[in-house]
């Protein structure tokens, strides 16, 4: 269930970013979103 929610969340974020950015740029922004949360560890 958690993996499925993560996938749907990623799709929704991608769609929202694609409204304002080019699709390729939106993809890379979406891929980079988890990185700041990994930095403290």
Secondary structure, DSSP 8 states (H G I E B T S, - for coil): -HHHHHHHHHHHHHHHHHHHS-HHHHHHHHHHTTHHHHTT-
